[in-house]
Amino acid sequence: MNGMSITSERLQKLRKARGYSQQDVAKLIGVGRTTYLKYESGDNRPTRKLNELARLFNVSADYLLGLTDTPADPAPAQPPARKPELNARDERDIQKKLQSILDDLDPDTGLAFYNGQEPMDNETRDLIRSSIENSLRTAKQLAKTKYTPKKYRNK
């Protein structure tokens, strides 16, 4: 395997561009300097250390192997995660649970205190209500995502 390969050329170029010595790279990937020297000369292929080299130089393994001329893997385009829609029954469940929680915060019961001392005013109660409702809605959507079999999910 004598002679420069795409891998060895790219390793040399990447190392120099980052200001590393051969000893530096060898130490960073856990091999001896002679072993790394053989990678750059094309006498050995860095098969077992390929992924470590790719991470070190922030390039893809395919780039090091010459399979692509693009140094980094393009980020896969992922559609934004859709939250499952809540049906009428879900909405009723949320409102029922919310009302139950709010009943526990009723000023007449003595549980409507915050900071351990002050009675809760209407504005604070409304903010807590909105927060609890949003939390219940999110929890319901997460549960639907988690527990609905994939074949029944909206696509």
N, C-alpha and C positions, 0 to 999 in steps of 0.2 A: 504493500500500500504506500510506497514511497511517492513523494510529490505532494504538492499542495492540493487540497480538496476545497470544495466550497465551505465545508465546516471549518477547516483549519484557517482558511482566509478570513472568514467571518469572526472566528474567535479572536484572532490576532487584531483585527480591526476594532472590534468591540472593546477588547482589553486596553488597547492604546488610547481609544477615545475616552475612556473613563480614568485614564492615568494609573492603571494597575500595572505592577510588575508581574512576571510569570509566577514568581514566588507568592505574591499577594493572592492571585487567583487560586493557585494550588492550595494554599492554606484555607481560603474561604470555602472551597468545595471539598476539602478533606482528602487531598491526594498529595503525593510527593511532587516536587518541582519537575523531576525527570518525567513523571507520568504526564503532567500537564504539557511539558515541552513536546512530548510525542503527539498530543492532541493537536497542537499548533503546527507541527511539522507534517502532519498527515500520516504518521507512522501508526498511530492508534486512533480509533474512533471512541469518543466519550460516551459510549452507550449507557453505562451505568450511572454516569454523572450528567447526562444530557439535561435532565429536568433542573438540576441544581444550577447548571450553567445558564440555562434559559432564565431562571428566576434571578440569578445574580445580575445578568445583563438586561433584564426586563424585556426579553424578546420571547417569541414562541420557539418551541423545539423544532417545529417545521422550518422556521427561518434558519436555525443553525444547521439543519440537515440539507438546506438548499431546496426544499420542497415548495417554498414560497419566497417571494422577494419583499414581502411585507413583514417588517420586523415584529410587530405585535399582532396578536389575534384580535380581529375586530370584535367589539362587544356585540354579542347577539342582540338583535332588536327584540325586545319583549313587549308585548302589549301590556298596557296598564292593567293591574289586577282589578277585575270587576267584583264588586260585592254582590252577593246574591240579593235578589229583590225579596222584600218581605210581603207576604200575602195578608189578607184581611185577618186571618186567624192569628198570625204573628203579631200584627198591630194590636189586636185585642189582648193578647197575652202580655205584651209590653205595657199597655195602659193599665191592665189589672195589677201587675206586679208593681208598677210605679205608684198606683193609688195606695197599695198596701204599704209601701215604704213611706209615702207621704203621710198616711194616717198615723204612722209611728212618730212622725215629726210634728204632729198636731200640737199647738201651743197649750191646749187644755190638758194634755197628758203629762206635761212637765219635761218631755224629752227634747223640746225644741230649744236647746241651749247650745251655744257654740263658745269657744274659748273657755269653756267650763263655767262661765259666770253669766253671760249676757243672754237675754231672750233673743230669739231669732226674729229679725224684722222681715217684712214681706219681700223686700228686694233680695235679701239673702236667701230666703226660702225659694223664690223663683229661680235664682241662679242654681241652687242645689237641685231643684226639680229638673231644670234643663240638663244639668250635668248627669244626673241619674238616668234620665230618659235616653240621652246619647249613649251612655254606658250600656244600658240594657239593649238598645238597638244594635250596637256594635257586637255585644256578646251574642245576640241572636244570629247575626249575620255570620260571625265566626263559627258558631255551632253548626249552622246550615252548611257552611263550606267544609267543615271537618267531618261531619257525620252523614252527608248526602253522598251516596255512591256516585262515582264519576259518570257513569252512563246516564244518570238522571239530572246531572247539572246542566244549566243553560250554557250553551256554547257560543 
